[in-house]
Amino acid sequence: MATIDECRTALDRLAQDLTHADGAVRGAAGLDRTLSCHVTDLDVTFTGRLAGGRLEVLDRVDGPPPERADVRLAMAGDDLVAVVGGELNFARAWASGRIRLEAGFRDLLRLRSLL
């Protein structure tokens, strides 16, 4: 089972990868949205903001998200680490229910290039 530190490191790596992205990925990362990532097996939530082509992880709270973010993810810590590391395909994990993603329809369309 992934630790809280490993999950935070994975999110920091994702943020770094987005900083160097180009094309459609860069455009999708250009959204200005709040995000939350609830790591279900650790029962912690990382909150942040996607803006200006950057992902900034702002806080970590115990339990489910304290506020409703524009883009909401929920998954096990191992899945978070595997998706960011390229070992788990996001679309397959989402289709199988291992990852939950909630966002407005327009945001989902723009985010598909990130995922």
N, C-alpha and C positions, 0 to 999 in steps of 0.2 A: 504494500500500500504506500502510495506517495505521501510524503510529508508536506506540511504547510510550506516549508521553505522551498521544497522542490516545485510546488505549484506556483509559488511567487516567482521563482527563477524562470519557469516556463512562460509565465505571463510577461516577464521582463524581456525574455528572448523574442516573444511574439511582437512586443512593442519595438524592439530593435529591428526586427525583420521588416516591419511596416515602414520604418524610417527610410529604409533603402529600397523600397518597392517602387515600381514604375508602372505605366500603362493603366489598365483597368483596375488593378489592385490599388494603385495610388489614388485613383478617382474614388473608389469605394471607401478608402481610408480617409478621404476628404470630408466625409460626413461630420456633422457636429451633433453627437449623440452621447447620452449617458449610457454606461454599461454596468452590468453586474454579472459576476461569474460565481455561482454557488457551487462549491465543491461538496457534493452531497455526503460522501463517506466521512469527511472531516467536519462537516457541518460548520463551514466557514464561508464567507462571501467576500470576494474582492470586488471593490467598486472602482470605477474609473470613468474616463471620458475619451471618446474618439473625436478628435478635432484637428483640422489642419494637416491631415496626413499622419498624425501621430496618435498613438495609444498611450495614455498616461494612467497608470494604476495609482489611485489616490489613497485607498484605505483598505483595511481588512477588518471585518466584524465577525463576531461569532454568530452562528445561526443563519437563517435565511436573509435575503436582502431586506434592509430596513425600509427602503423606499422603492417604488416601482421605477426601474430604469427604462430608457427607450429600447435598449437591446438587452435581453436577459438570457443568459446561458446557465445550464445546470448539468453537471456531470461528475463522475468520480474523479478523484485526483489522478489515478493512473491513466485514465482516458485523456485528461488535459495534457499531461506530460507526453503521452504518445502522439496526440494530434499535433502538438507544437513541434515535436521531434520528427514528424513525418512518418511515424511507424503505424499510425491509424488514420484511415481516410475519414475526413469529417463527414462527408455526404453519406457514406455507408453507416457510420456510427449514428448519425442523426436519423436516417431511415429506419434503423433497427431499434431506436429508442434509447440507445446508450447515452446520447446527448440530447438535451432539450434546448431549443432555441425559440424564443418568443420575441417578436418585433412587429412593427407595422408592415403592411404589405410592400409599400414602397421601399422601406429600409431593407426588407428581405431581398428584393430584386437587386438593390445596389450592393448588398453584402455578399451575394453569391460568388463574386469574383475573389473575395477574401477567403471563402470557405472552400 
